[in-house]
Amino acid sequence: MLDEATVQSLERHWEQGWNGCDLDTIMAPLAEQVVFSSPFVPRLTGDPDSTDICGHEALRSYVADSLRRAGDIRYTLDATYVGSDSVILSYTCLFADGTRRTGADSMRVDEDGRVIEWRSHYSFDPAEVQGLIRS
């Protein structure tokens, strides 16, 4: 099991980072070789065949763009599930018009407590929120 300090750090970085639009806070626990996957990747990159972002710098650029597009979305961390080398953060997204959607991010962590794999999952198709996210 991951230790409590690592889990709390991941929760804090995730929730404070997204709600504070703080790129440095979001990126702080991520390893240089991090691999990120999300159904939003093709939409935001314009590449319909790509669902992964590989490497810290490429992901930093992607997250910065996501923060710009997210606008006034607020995130509430609803639950945390801890495994031997991973954590799942379950959350609710509140869009500016009052629309709510849920999601969950799984993060696999290396022996140094750095996220090496981050996968986002949603209870909705990204196309459903087309008008709720800035272009």
C-alpha positions in Angstrom: 0.0 0.0 0.0 1.1 3.5 -0.6 1.9 5.5 2.5 -0.6 8.1 3.8 1.8 11.0 3.2 2.1 10.1 -0.5 -1.7 9.7 -0.9 -2.4 13.0 0.9 0.2 14.8 -1.3 -1.4 13.5 -4.5 -4.9 14.5 -3.3 -3.6 18.0 -2.4 -1.7 18.5 -5.6 -4.6 17.4 -7.7 -7.4 19.3 -5.9 -5.5 22.5 -5.1 -3.8 22.5 -8.5 -7.0 22.2 -10.6 -9.1 24.5 -8.5 -6.4 27.1 -8.2 -5.4 26.8 -11.9 -1.9 26.2 -10.6 0.2 24.4 -13.2 3.2 24.0 -10.9 1.1 22.4 -8.2 -0.5 19.9 -10.6 2.9 19.0 -12.2 4.9 18.8 -8.9 4.4 15.1 -8.1 4.9 13.9 -11.7 8.0 12.0 -12.8 10.0 13.0 -15.9 8.9 9.9 -17.8 5.2 10.2 -16.9 2.6 8.9 -19.3 -0.8 10.5 -19.3 -4.0 9.2 -21.0 -7.4 10.8 -21.4 -10.4 10.7 -23.7 -9.8 14.5 -24.0 -6.3 14.2 -25.5 -7.5 13.8 -29.2 -9.9 16.7 -28.8 -7.4 19.1 -27.3 -4.4 18.0 -29.4 -6.3 17.7 -32.7 -4.9 14.3 -33.3 -7.7 11.7 -33.4 -5.3 8.8 -33.2 -3.5 9.9 -30.0 -4.8 9.3 -26.5 -1.4 9.6 -24.6 0.9 12.4 -23.7 4.4 11.2 -22.9 7.0 13.0 -20.8 6.9 15.8 -18.2 7.4 18.7 -20.6 4.8 17.6 -23.1 2.3 17.0 -20.3 3.0 20.3 -18.8 2.1 22.0 -22.1 -1.1 19.9 -22.4 -2.1 20.7 -18.8 -1.4 24.4 -19.3 -3.7 24.4 -22.3 -6.3 22.4 -20.4 -6.3 24.9 -17.5 -6.8 27.7 -20.0 -9.7 25.9 -21.6 -11.3 24.8 -18.4 -12.2 28.3 -17.3 -14.5 28.2 -14.3 -14.8 24.5 -13.8 -14.6 23.6 -10.1 -13.5 20.1 -8.9 -14.6 18.3 -5.8 -12.6 15.3 -4.7 -15.3 12.7 -3.7 -13.3 9.6 -2.8 -9.8 8.2 -2.8 -8.9 4.5 -3.4 -5.4 3.3 -2.5 -3.6 0.3 -4.0 -0.2 -1.1 -3.6 1.5 1.3 -6.0 -1.5 3.4 -7.3 -4.3 5.7 -6.2 -7.6 6.5 -7.8 -9.1 9.9 -7.2 -12.8 10.1 -7.8 -14.3 13.5 -8.4 -17.1 15.8 -9.6 -16.6 18.5 -12.1 -19.0 21.5 -11.8 -19.2 23.6 -14.9 -20.1 27.3 -15.0 -23.6 26.6 -16.1 -24.3 24.3 -13.2 -23.8 21.1 -15.1 -22.1 18.3 -13.1 -20.1 15.4 -14.4 -18.0 12.8 -12.6 -14.6 11.3 -13.3 -11.8 9.3 -11.8 -8.0 9.6 -12.3 -5.8 6.6 -11.6 -2.2 7.3 -10.8 0.6 4.7 -10.6 3.5 5.8 -8.4 7.1 4.8 -8.5 9.3 3.9 -5.4 10.2 7.6 -5.0 6.5 8.6 -4.8 6.4 10.2 -8.3 3.5 9.6 -10.6 4.7 7.6 -13.7 1.3 6.8 -15.1 -1.9 9.0 -15.0 -5.1 7.9 -16.6 -8.3 9.9 -16.7 -11.7 8.3 -16.9 -15.1 10.0 -17.3 -18.7 9.1 -16.9 -19.4 11.0 -20.1 -18.2 11.4 -23.6 -16.0 14.5 -24.0 -18.2 15.6 -26.9 -21.0 16.0 -24.4 -19.3 19.0 -22.8 -18.2 20.6 -26.1 -19.9 24.0 -25.3 -18.9 23.9 -21.7 -15.1 24.1 -22.4 -13.4 27.1 -24.0 -11.9 26.4 -27.4 
